[in-house]
């Protein structure tokens, strides 16, 4: 009976824990190419997307960022 109670309690705790992954995905587009970035930080994801875009394109801008 103690084992069953322990298993039930563990299952309850696991279901109550947040399982959301907090990652940001950003896309950047420019003249001649695009880039994307993924990070836990929104500003880092933007920077990565712009960096990737600027390798192959000019006038890059962030088009979308989603958590």
C-alpha positions as a printed NumPy array, in Angstrom:
array([[  0.   ,   0.   ,   0.   ],
       [  2.908,   2.37 ,   0.776],
       [  4.427,   1.618,  -2.637],
       [  1.164,   2.399,  -4.396],
       [  0.867,   5.68 ,  -2.489],
       [  4.442,   6.622,  -3.386],
       [  3.871,   5.884,  -7.06 ],
       [  0.638,   7.914,  -7.07 ],
       [  2.362,  10.837,  -5.359],
       [  5.267,  10.74 ,  -7.841],
       [  2.819,  10.703, -10.76 ],
       [  0.968,  13.685,  -9.31 ],
       [  4.173,  15.668,  -8.863],
       [  5.298,  14.901, -12.425],
       [  1.986,  15.996, -13.917],
       [  2.009,  19.248, -11.933],
       [  5.483,  20.208, -13.146],
       [  5.651,  22.58 , -16.077],
       [  6.878,  20.858, -19.202],
       [  6.931,  23.909, -21.481],
       [ 10.185,  24.412, -23.295],
       [ 10.98 ,  28.095, -23.386],
       [ 12.861,  28.496, -26.636],
       [ 12.557,  31.416, -29.043],
       [ 12.675,  30.897, -32.819],
       [ 13.359,  33.958, -34.963],
       [ 13.503,  34.397, -38.744],
       [ 15.331,  37.181, -40.529],
       [ 14.988,  38.045, -44.211],
       [ 17.05 ,  40.289, -46.43 ],
       [ 17.947,  40.969, -50.046],
       [ 19.291,  37.652, -51.281],
       [ 18.783,  35.345, -48.32 ],
       [ 17.431,  34.567, -44.899],
       [ 18.52 ,  33.204, -41.546],
       [ 17.076,  31.792, -38.369],
       [ 18.055,  31.628, -34.731],
       [ 16.959,  29.583, -31.719],
       [ 17.733,  30.33 , -28.076],
       [ 16.233,  30.505, -24.606],
       [ 16.674,  34.281, -24.81 ],
       [ 14.623,  36.308, -27.301],
       [ 17.432,  38.814, -27.885],
       [ 19.967,  36.033, -28.49 ],
       [ 17.628,  34.336, -30.978],
       [ 17.247,  37.659, -32.844],
       [ 21.017,  38.164, -32.915],
       [ 21.613,  34.661, -34.247],
       [ 18.978,  35.086, -36.963],
       [ 20.465,  38.401, -38.092],
       [ 23.982,  36.964, -38.048],
       [ 22.956,  33.994, -40.213],
       [ 21.095,  36.264, -42.63 ],
       [ 23.912,  38.769, -42.95 ],
       [ 26.314,  36.031, -44.052],
       [ 24.5  ,  35.747, -47.396],
       [ 22.233,  38.786, -47.702],
       [ 22.083,  42.518, -47.135],
       [ 19.527,  44.706, -45.347],
       [ 18.405,  41.897, -43.044],
       [ 15.461,  42.425, -40.732],
       [ 13.653,  40.238, -38.239],
       [ 10.341,  39.081, -39.685],
       [  9.071,  36.859, -36.875],
       [  9.934,  35.638, -33.401],
       [  7.86 ,  33.024, -31.633],
       [  8.335,  31.474, -28.188]])
